[in-house]
Amino acid sequence: MRVDTTGKISLDHIYTRPDPRAYFSTLRDLDYNIPELAKPHFQRFIAEYREARGVPVPTVLDIGCSYGINAALVKHGATMAELYDRYSGPGAHRCTRAELLNRDRELVDSGGSANRVRFLGLDASDSALSYALEAGFLDGAVHADLENAEPTDEQRARLAATDLVISTGCLGYVTERTISRIVEAAGRRPPWMAHFILRMFPFDPIADVLAAAGYETVRRDGLFRQRRFATAEEQASVLDRLSDAGVDAGGLETEGWYYAQLYLSRPRD
């Protein structure tokens, strides 16, 4: 099984399929559940922003959104268990892409206007973004790799309309370069941010970029299981990284799980 430069198994193939079945079939076996754990925190953060800024329908940018999972949960009321059953349950393999999309649109249409929020997705996978848009999970998308290129004028305009920025596990692979470009695009409307980041990655480089842009960052109490390790080799590699960083993995990663922490960043005003 191929691994990436961080020692994690490479799951690149599940983000580039025309629909989410490979994504959910693979991650179900690893008990991937961080979007479900993140959901109430994101909902509360959005509500706080709505009240503090007086914006009735905030726009949320989801970095590394893949197939619009966070939008499906936060905006449209889905659960991870429902999505696992929808895309990897009995009979899912017999559905066409069009049939999957029709079922997803029914989910979106059934939600009404209860959740007053817009979701934009930022991802380098055109296939995943296309599916999320066609399903109606996302209200808009930015197909870009901001690690390696500046946003175009059109992309910059979409980023500038963002009120909040969220992520569930992509930071660490996505670095302060992407965060910096999002902040620059925002101009005088710096968005609030909520990021779940694996303990194997230091948040300091991102916090430093945000501090220079006028943000204050706090880490919320608690740890959040992301998924199980896929192999003993993957676990050993992560334990080495944690040890090198001086992070105690005892009773956490040593028990076979990736753990994430939640960082909230707001402009100092």
Steps between C-alpha positions, in 0.01 A plus 500: 500500500648833390577767760547873461783718627344524847484124547124478451360255249419678176127537443530730201302262282178539698480876438509487120215263415184631331291423810565442875464122513873424516541777758240359738576134435865555589452729797220294650748219561720750687218637718556851362265727695659842550232689300234366740701613803568837340137566405372651830812715534457639150129562554571687822781701339275600209225604741748711699616671182143563386420670829826690539519632145130533426532291184178299456641255245877457551720347230726216615809390308587135558868434421554152360124450473522191272140394424342764724482285812506783754234686304281190489526467878493862615260653249285209389471301822662175389704276729810302416311177567238599242763592244688176554179309440412717200830448316638170632197315631322206336410580142705817474732338247206438267400867481605721214656837571176664387299292746732596785466866406121478492495354851734772621283774352203353686700533823588860417141589404360345818696736721314816407660823621557397862877541482573852387851461363677479164782254440791548262740215442872539437671193359752392240275213387273610220310169512412538867397864463288423195310231687442719805368782282272275296364340816424843644716455809715799401373841392825578321854375453857611455696241302855596590826389657593802708807323632667544163327790326337834570124511449370642175298822506178299489613270779617796705156660471334183628744472788442865587131424563583247771384562857639185665767244406491142627691176449495145637842344468652644184720757676849364537490388140355838417731753663521863599548587130136423427380676815705807415351521151147469635566779751652721231197448277269600784650847522318703765248221571716243680299180553473309826669159489449160662747225417532141618863400457670170582733506800784382278502843334604820680249782472760766583589596138134563423440680830800725427365594156160575651652701786688714250167564328338615824347178630486343843499120514388275784505123524179350630519239772455141399635261239309357206543157343546531127540137388677175577848433372485287188820303569751446779758673283282810471456509877874457561580785263253734671626405845852589387382841377320567827804396700725728296258786567495427874132400498394226743304239307435276801141378518415679176685428178660201674149350513465506122330827414589831341401789727432860401480829688269794432641849449276807480635821350324836500613851400599695809219753451 
